[in-house]
Amino acid sequence: MDEKFIYDVRIRQRMIDKGLLTPEKLEEYEKSLSDLESQTETLPLEQPMRVAAEKDRS
């Protein structure tokens, strides 16, 4: 298993519950990550369900 797999946001609580990851180790890992926000681009995407709900309210 890839070592970084245990940090996957979709399964990290399961890994903590199984004792494969501690909250302290998770915090340490998150602090070690680089902040890449300045390298991102915002994409204006409509969310179909929100658009439909807004039309229903009109």
N, C-alpha and C positions, 0 to 999 in steps of 0.2 A: 504494500500500500504506500502511495506517495505520502511523504511526511506532511505536506501542506494540505492534504485531503481533510485532515481533522479540523482545520480552521474554516472549512466551507460553511458559509452562513446558513445554508439549508440544513446542515446536520450537526452543527457545533453543539447544540444543546444535548443531542443524543450522545455525542462524544463525552461531554461533561458528565452526563448521567451514568455512563459506563465506566467512568474513571480514566478514560484515555486522554482527557484534557482537563486542566484545572482553570478556573477563572483567572488566576494569577498568570498562568502561562499564556492564556489568550490575550490578556492585557499587555503582557510583554511583547507578544507577537505583533499586536496592533500598533504599539508604539514604535516598533522597528520599521514599519511600512513608510515609504516615502509619500509625501503629499503631492499628488499629481493633478490637483484641481486646475492649475494654470495651464495644463496641457490638454484640457478637455474642451469639447465643443457642445453647445446646447442645440439640440435638434427640436424644432417646433412640430410635435406630432399630436394630432387629435386622438383622443381616446374614444373609440366608437361608443362605448356604453355611456360615457358622460355626454357625448353629443346627442345621443338618442334621448337621454333623460332630460336634457335641456329643451329639446324639441317637444317632449311630452308636456312640459310645464307651460309652454307658450300657448 
